[in-house]
Amino acid sequence: MAQIDLDDAAGFSTVDPSGMLGEVEGLPEQCLEALEIGRGLYPVPSLSSIRRVAFAGMGGSAIGGDLLRALLQDEMTIPITAHRGYSIPLSLGRETLLFAVSYSGDTEETLSAVEAAMRQGCVIVAASSGGTLSRWAEESGFPLLRIPGGKQPRAALAYLSVPMGVLLERMGMVEGFSARVERAVFRLKEKREEWGRQSPTSHNLAKRLAFRIKDKIPLVYGAGEALAVAAYRWKCQLNENSKVPAFCHSLPEMDHNEIVGFQERSDLTRLMEAIFLVSEEESPRMRRRVEITAEIMGEALGGVTVLHVGGSNDLERLLTAVFLGDLVSVYLALLRGVDPTPVESIANLKRRMAES
């Protein structure tokens, strides 16, 4: 196992030959490219018959739908939902705008869901870099948001979310989405200076957090719906990039169940580290809930960190939290001496499913 010094960026390529850290650091520029993809789609579906918006996808291709649902549901006058699996609810029909999202275009569950959507008469917009989904879009005539290929789906978050938000804005369902993304890009660039590879560990929160959870099982908790999505993203990135078990939940829901699992300190709980994500603009009641929850769990766990996430709006705060978690996951991979890019367990599963 290679020994990596996080303050010696020149040595990162020995563990990260495919450049996952660079992909993560490129989020601000990807957001700008994703805006143009959304602005360039023609024709735009008609709003007149749409009474519901839904997303269908899996894994890294599905998180964008979660992000948009959390951010936009309170300002939309129609329901917005996200679905994972081989099918979609029968309630999704001719009045549903369905975003079918598969980075590769060949995700079997998503293709099956698209077949169901076609049978049910949904208005479909595809988002993909190629594969079967792109071919179906061309053959069937539904719009295609064609996104750049050659990445891991989890490294394409902006491509898999921002264009759909832009499209909803162009259809008149939301206002100011593009401007919010552009504003968030400035914040992400500032945070890249603070958390990127050239920033020393002594001043770099992302690197320090990676050291803190090394040899621990991370538990990530998000306060409120938007940061609950960020917590889930942290968990998935720690799984896929760092190759470690990680778990997540949301507040206030976890205070009605999961907190009881940490009622007593044990050899097992000492191996766990909790990270709480809470907005700087969160209500006093929720902030107090996070504080008390962290204190109670801290008596059993190996450590607790409460992160107050800043930003001028929910989109900025969510992308800031996601950006931090993505960087932590790659730094942890470097500390562990594991290549963050390959996901052999997923590849193995897909091979065995294909054989059967």
NORFENUR-V133809 format. One record per backbone hydrogen bond with DSSP energy under -1.0 kcal/mol. NH is the residue of the N-H (numbers start at 1). CO is the residue of the C=O. Records with the same first field share a line. If there is no record, write none. Layout:
BEGIN
NH: CO + CO
END
This chain:
BEGIN
8: 5
11: 8
12: 9
14: 11
15: 12
16: 12
19: 16
23: 19
24: 20
25: 21
26: 22
27: 24
30: 26
31: 27
32: 28
33: 29
34: 30
35: 31
36: 32
37: 33
38: 34
39: 35
40: 36
50: 47
51: 95
52: 95
53: 79
54: 97
55: 81
56: 99
57: 83
61: 58
62: 59
63: 59
66: 62
67: 63
68: 64
69: 65
70: 66
71: 67
72: 68
73: 69
75: 72
76: 72
81: 53
83: 55
92: 89
96: 93
97: 52
98: 123
99: 54
100: 125
101: 56
102: 127
111: 107
112: 108
113: 109
114: 110
115: 111
116: 112
117: 113
118: 114
119: 115
120: 116
122: 117
123: 96
125: 98
126: 143
127: 100
128: 145
129: 103
133: 105
134: 130
135: 131
136: 132
137: 133
138: 134
139: 135
140: 136
141: 137
145: 126
146: 144
147: 128
155: 152
156: 153
160: 156
161: 158
162: 158
165: 161
166: 162
167: 163
168: 164
169: 165
170: 166
171: 167
172: 169
173: 168
180: 176
181: 177
182: 178
183: 179
184: 180
185: 181
187: 183
188: 184
189: 185
190: 186
191: 187
192: 188
193: 189
194: 190
195: 191
196: 192
199: 196
203: 200
204: 201
208: 204
209: 205
210: 206
211: 207
212: 208
213: 209
216: 213
217: 271
219: 273
220: 247
221: 275
222: 249
223: 277
224: 251
228: 224
229: 225
230: 226
231: 227
232: 228
233: 229
234: 230
235: 231
236: 232
237: 233
238: 234
239: 235
240: 236
241: 237
242: 237
244: 238
247: 218
249: 220
251: 222
254: 250
255: 252
256: 253
257: 254
259: 254
260: 257
261: 258
262: 259
263: 260
270: 266
271: 268
272: 269
273: 217
274: 303
275: 219
276: 305
277: 221
278: 307
280: 309
282: 279
287: 283
288: 284
289: 285
290: 286
291: 287
292: 288
293: 289
294: 290
295: 291
296: 292
297: 293
298: 294
300: 297
301: 297
302: 269 + 272
305: 274
307: 276
309: 278
317: 313
318: 314
319: 315
320: 316
321: 317
322: 318
323: 319
324: 320
325: 321
326: 322
327: 323
328: 324
329: 325
330: 326
331: 327
332: 328
333: 329
334: 330
335: 331
336: 332
338: 333
347: 343
348: 344
349: 345
350: 346
351: 347
352: 348
353: 349
354: 350
355: 351
356: 352
END
